[in-house]
């Protein structure tokens, strides 16, 4: 990950997500590396089983008793531990990487540090709604008005393991000569969100579809499988399920402005651009 988190689990609203390995990690991996990681866990590691779907408690007990329950007793799980994710140091100018692809394509990114999910769940829901409003404003200005890019996006993520690790991230695929315009628009939108309250209509357009989407997801096995996994060891994950919808529904205009004011601070932001080989960006 470009943000350097080396623990796998992040929460985005009510969704648990795992990071993908970066290319260098994939290239360097060997079968022996995989065996070294997997074998001890298979032989003696604690087992966590999550079952969802059309089954009864008795059916679940019987099926586990005849399979995993027949294994020799294993040591228990010690509970959640503090993670080691660290947000990178701020950058006044973007870090520059290069690619060998099309000469008219670049990526520009900016990320602001926040904090871990479990430290303040309500804050994370406010950040999520603020990010959705930020996202729509970037679409309006960069795509609709300027025609610079069709792919701006803003997202939030927060660690379940490190109390101080989370971020708001804005990025776009953009022509290399428009990178400065991207950062100018991002800075302008961030400053406006911090200085002025959004309208109730803008708030509702950002918040309500997410509420409806999670309500639909809760009718699926995939939702429960993702959120219940690990909850026996870390019961706080059950609080994530219980609070997601009430917290989202309770986000106010004042919450959105406070989230932008407190966390979208340019002096703490980390910036990165990926440009074609041979192109020198002007900052």
N, C-alpha and C positions, 0 to 999 in steps of 0.2 A: 504494500500500500504506500502511496506517496506520502501519507501522513505518519507512517512509521509505527502503526499499532501492531504489536506482536502477540496480542491475545485475541482469540477468535471471536468472542461473542460481543456484539453490539446490539443495542435496541433502538429501533426507529419507530416511535409511537408504540403501538401494541405488537409490533413485529420483531421477532428475534432474527438477526442476520449474522452470517459468518463471512469473514473476509476471504477473498480469493488469493491464492499465492501469486507472487509476482513472477515474471518470466525467469529471472535468474535463479530463483528457488526451484522452479520446475526443471530447468536445465541441469542443475547441480544434484538433483535427487537421484538416489540409487536404490536398488532393491534392498540392499543391506540396511540402508537408512530406514526404510519402511519397516523392515523386520525388527530393527532395534526399538522403534517406537511402539509397534503393535504387539509384539510378543509378550512383554511383561504385563501389559494390560489384559491380554487374553488369558494369560496363565494365572494371574493373581490379583488383578485390579478389581476395584468395586464395580458392581453392575447396576446400571440404572435402566429400568424398563418403563416405557411409556406406551400405553395401549389406548387407542381411541376407536370408536366405531360401534357397530351393532353387536354388542356383547354385554353380558351381565357380569356383576362382580364375581359370582361363583365360577363362571366360565373363565374369567381372567385368572383367578386363583388356581384353578385346576390346570390350566394350560402352562402356567409358569411353574407350578409344583412339579410337573412331569418333565420339565426341560431345565431351565436355569436353576430352579429350586433343588434339583437333584445333584448339583455340583457341590463340592466341598465348601465349607464356610469360608468366606473371604473377609479381609479387614473392611471396616466401615469407612465412610467418607468423612473427612475432617471438617467439611463445611467450606463456605466461600473464603477465598484468600484475596488479599489485595493484589491487583494486577500490576504490571510493569509498563503499561502504555505511557508514553510521554509525548506531549505535543511538541513539535519542533520550534526552535527559536524564531521570533518574528523576523521578517525580511522587509527592508525598506524598498528594495527592488526585487523583482521576481528571480528565482532560480531558473536558469535556462537549460533545457535539454533539447536534443535534436532528433529528428526522425528522417527516414529515407523515402518517405511517401510523396504524395502530391505536393507540388510547390505552393499551391494556393490554400493549403490547410495547416492550421495550427490549433493549439488548445491553450486557453488561458484559465487560470484557477486562482482563487483566493479562499482561505479558510481562517475562521476565527475560533480560538479555543473557548470551550464552555466548561462543563464539568460532568461527572458521572451520573448515570441515570438514577441510581438508587439514592443519591444524595438529596434530590428534590424532584420527585416525579412530576409535580404540577408545573415546575419550571420547564421541564422537557416538553410538555404538551403546549405551553405557550410558545416556546422556541419553534415547535413544529408548525404551528399556525402562522407565526411570523415568517418562517421560511417559505411557506406556501404563498403568502402575499408578496414577499420579495421575488419569488419565482415568477409570478404572474406579471409583476411590474417589469422584470427583465425581458420577458417575452414581448410585452407591449412596446418597450423602447428599443430593444435590439432587433427584434424581428419585424414587428408591425410598422414602426416608424422609420427605423434606420435601414432595415433590410440587411443588417450585417450578418446575422446568424439565425438559423432555424432551430438551434439546439441549446439555448441557455437553460440552466437548471440550478436550483438551490435545494439543498437537503440538509438534514441534521442527523447526527448519530451520537450515541453516548454509551460508554462502557458500563457493563454490569459488574465489573470487577475492580476497576480503578475509580476512586471517588472523584479524581480531578481530571478525568479524560473524557472529552467529548468535543464536538465541533459543529459549526455551521459552515457549509461549503457552497461556493458559487463557482460554476465553470461553464465554459462554452467552447464548442468547436467554431473557429473563427478564421477569416483570412489573416495572414501574418501582419499585414499593414494596418489592421484594425484593432490590434491588441490594446493600444493605448485608449481607444474609444471604449473597449470593454471595461477597463478599470475605471475610467471616468464615469461611466453610467453606474457601475456597481457602487462607487463611492457616493454618488449623488443619491441613489435610492436608499442606501444604508443611512445616510445623514438625514434624509427626509423622514424615514420610519422612526428614527430616534427623536426627531424634533417635533413631529406632528402626529396626532392621533389619526388612525385610519377611520374610514366611515364604517357604520354598522353594516352597510351592504357589502363592503369589501371584506369585512370580517366574516360575515355569513358565507360568502362565496368561497372563502378559504377553509373554513371550519366545517361547515355542514356536509359537504361531499365526503370528507374523511370520516365523519361520524357514521354516515350511511354505509360507507365501504366496510368499516370495521363491523358494523351490525350485520352485514351480509356475510363477512368472513367467519363470524362466530357460528354460522350455520354449517360450516364445513369441518371435516376431519383435519385438514391441513392446518387450520388455525390452531386447534387445540393441541395437535401434535407438536407444533413449533413452540407454543407458549408453555405447555406443561413440562416439556423436557427439562430436567434438572431441578424441578421445583421441590422434590423430596430433599435434596441436599441444600437448596437455597429457597426457603419458603417465601422470600421476598418476591419471587417471580409470580406467585399467586396474587400478590398485591398489584402487580403490573396489570394482570387480567381484570381485577376488580375495579381499578381506578381509571383505566384508559378512557372509557366513554364518559363517565361523570366529569373527569378533569377536562377533556376536550370540550364538552358542552358548556363548561363553566368559564372558558377563556373569554376575556373581555378586551375591549379596545385598549384599556389601560395596561393590561397584561402584555399585549403585543408591543406597545410603545416601550414599556419597561424592559422587555426582552431585547429589543433593538438597542436601546440606550445603554444597557448594562454590558452587552456582549459584542456588539458590532463596533469594536474600537480598532481603528486603523493601525494604531501603534502596536497592537498585539497580533496582527494578521500575518499569515504565512502565504507567500505567493509563488506560483510556478507557471512557466510557459513551456510548451513543447513546439518547436518551430522546425521548418525544413532545414536540412544541412545547407550551410552557406548563407543563411539569412541572419542578419544582425538586427534584433529588435531595438527600437528606440524607446527608452523609458524617460 
